[in-house]
């Protein structure tokens, strides 16, 4: 391996990193935009549609908001400690990543769902489900394809072990 090959590998690693961050930024933007659309429609039809008249759902919504915030924080702090030096399947199985490959997206889903329940807002709940499905089937597939190419066999083993 000569010096130029090493330079190309470093460039490719940065390129993968930038692509993954770009995909994640787009998926988080999709959540935000669809959330705003849900808020708009809930404000537009505020007095016409009321779905959740159960008082026990208020603590459920608050609990979802609290737990999902902790999940997002846990996922972000764990991902900062990711060791790229000696990659194995176990390198990926830290924190919430031992249970799901996309804990931040699950956190965003439950955060928005909890807010929709707390606000008794049907359109926010609907937009939450739509944004989750959109990110799951469009953005996260792209992200995983990049991660498979970037990390190879250790990531594929991790993907087999952690299904969600």
VMD Tcl script that draws the C-alpha trace (Angstrom):
set ca {
  {0.00 0.00 0.00}
  {1.52 3.30 -0.99}
  {0.96 6.76 0.41}
  {-1.69 7.68 -2.20}
  {-3.75 4.55 -1.41}
  {-3.75 5.48 2.26}
  {-4.80 9.02 1.37}
  {-7.66 7.63 -0.76}
  {-8.81 5.38 2.11}
  {-8.86 8.32 4.51}
  {-10.82 10.37 1.99}
  {-13.32 7.53 1.55}
  {-13.79 7.20 5.31}
  {-14.57 10.92 5.58}
  {-16.87 10.62 2.57}
  {-18.81 7.77 4.25}
  {-19.00 9.75 7.49}
  {-20.31 12.81 5.68}
  {-22.86 10.73 3.79}
  {-24.13 9.08 6.97}
  {-24.44 12.45 8.72}
  {-26.23 13.90 5.70}
  {-28.72 11.02 5.65}
  {-29.32 11.36 9.40}
  {-29.82 15.11 9.04}
  {-32.42 14.50 6.33}
  {-34.23 11.90 8.44}
  {-34.33 14.21 11.47}
  {-35.57 17.01 9.19}
  {-38.35 14.72 7.96}
  {-39.44 14.18 11.58}
  {-39.41 17.93 12.21}
  {-41.26 18.91 9.02}
  {-43.93 16.26 9.49}
  {-44.28 17.30 13.14}
  {-44.92 20.90 12.01}
  {-47.47 19.67 9.47}
  {-49.20 17.68 12.24}
  {-49.25 20.75 14.49}
  {-50.69 22.87 11.66}
  {-53.53 20.41 10.98}
  {-54.24 19.97 14.68}
  {-54.53 23.74 15.08}
  {-56.70 23.95 11.97}
  {-59.13 21.26 13.18}
  {-58.65 21.79 16.94}
  {-62.31 21.92 17.90}
  {-63.59 19.43 15.36}
  {-61.52 16.34 16.18}
  {-60.89 15.15 19.72}
  {-59.79 11.57 20.10}
  {-58.06 10.91 23.40}
  {-60.47 11.67 26.21}
  {-58.90 9.21 28.63}
  {-57.23 10.84 31.63}
  {-54.87 7.87 32.13}
  {-53.19 8.69 28.80}
  {-51.71 11.96 30.11}
  {-49.18 10.16 32.36}
  {-48.47 7.72 29.51}
  {-47.62 10.62 27.20}
  {-45.45 12.25 29.85}
  {-43.69 8.95 30.54}
  {-43.03 8.46 26.82}
  {-41.53 11.95 26.58}
  {-39.29 11.38 29.59}
  {-38.09 7.89 28.64}
  {-37.55 8.78 25.00}
  {-35.46 11.80 25.98}
  {-33.29 9.54 28.12}
  {-33.00 7.04 25.25}
  {-31.86 9.74 22.82}
  {-29.32 11.08 25.33}
  {-28.04 7.55 26.05}
  {-27.70 6.78 22.33}
  {-25.85 10.01 21.59}
  {-23.44 9.63 24.49}
  {-22.77 5.98 23.57}
  {-22.11 6.76 19.91}
  {-19.46 9.32 20.90}
  {-17.48 6.54 22.59}
  {-17.48 4.26 19.52}
  {-14.05 2.66 19.05}
  {-13.15 2.31 15.37}
  {-9.68 0.90 16.06}
  {-10.45 -2.79 16.57}
  {-13.81 -3.49 15.02}
  {-15.80 -6.56 15.98}
  {-19.51 -7.22 16.28}
  {-19.21 -6.28 19.97}
  {-17.86 -2.85 19.00}
  {-21.38 -1.96 17.87}
  {-23.21 -3.59 20.83}
  {-22.82 -0.83 23.41}
  {-25.54 1.00 25.30}
  {-28.90 1.03 23.56}
  {-27.23 -0.22 20.36}
  {-27.20 -3.68 21.97}
  {-31.00 -3.69 21.66}
  {-31.67 -1.70 18.50}
  {-29.57 -0.41 15.61}
  {-31.46 2.90 15.58}
  {-32.12 4.04 19.16}
  {-32.20 7.75 18.28}
  {-34.97 7.18 15.75}
  {-36.95 5.11 18.24}
  {-36.44 7.91 20.75}
  {-37.71 10.53 18.29}
  {-40.72 8.34 17.48}
  {-41.68 7.90 21.15}
  {-40.94 11.56 21.94}
  {-43.30 12.81 19.23}
  {-45.89 10.13 20.04}
  {-45.81 11.12 23.72}
  {-46.26 14.76 22.80}
  {-49.17 13.89 20.49}
  {-50.84 11.91 23.27}
  {-50.23 14.65 25.84}
  {-51.59 17.34 23.49}
  {-54.51 15.13 22.41}
  {-53.44 15.83 18.84}
  {-54.47 13.20 16.28}
  {-52.56 14.79 13.40}
  {-49.33 14.85 15.39}
  {-49.80 11.16 16.16}
  {-50.48 10.41 12.48}
  {-47.50 12.49 11.33}
  {-45.34 10.69 13.90}
  {-46.22 7.30 12.44}
  {-45.67 8.58 8.89}
  {-42.27 10.09 9.77}
  {-41.19 6.88 11.52}
  {-42.11 4.76 8.50}
  {-40.54 7.24 6.08}
  {-37.24 7.30 7.94}
  {-37.25 3.54 8.53}
  {-37.82 2.55 4.93}
  {-35.98 5.34 3.10}
  {-33.28 7.02 5.15}
  {-32.24 4.21 7.47}
  {-31.89 1.75 4.58}
  {-29.47 4.17 2.92}
  {-27.57 4.65 6.17}
  {-27.24 0.92 6.75}
  {-26.00 0.33 3.19}
  {-23.24 2.88 3.82}
  {-22.37 1.35 7.20}
  {-22.20 -2.12 5.65}
  {-19.78 -0.86 3.04}
  {-17.75 1.15 5.55}
  {-17.44 -1.45 8.33}
  {-17.91 -4.71 6.41}
  {-18.19 -8.05 8.19}
  {-18.32 -6.76 11.81}
  {-21.33 -4.58 10.98}
  {-23.05 -7.40 9.08}
  {-22.61 -9.68 12.12}
  {-24.00 -6.94 14.34}
  {-26.93 -6.51 11.98}
  {-27.71 -10.24 12.20}
  {-27.51 -10.17 16.00}
  {-29.57 -7.00 16.54}
  {-32.67 -7.23 14.35}
  {-34.58 -4.07 15.31}
}
mol new
graphics top color blue
foreach p $ca { graphics top sphere $p radius 0.5 }
foreach p [lrange $ca 0 end-1] q [lrange $ca 1 end] { graphics top cylinder $p $q radius 0.2 }
display resetview
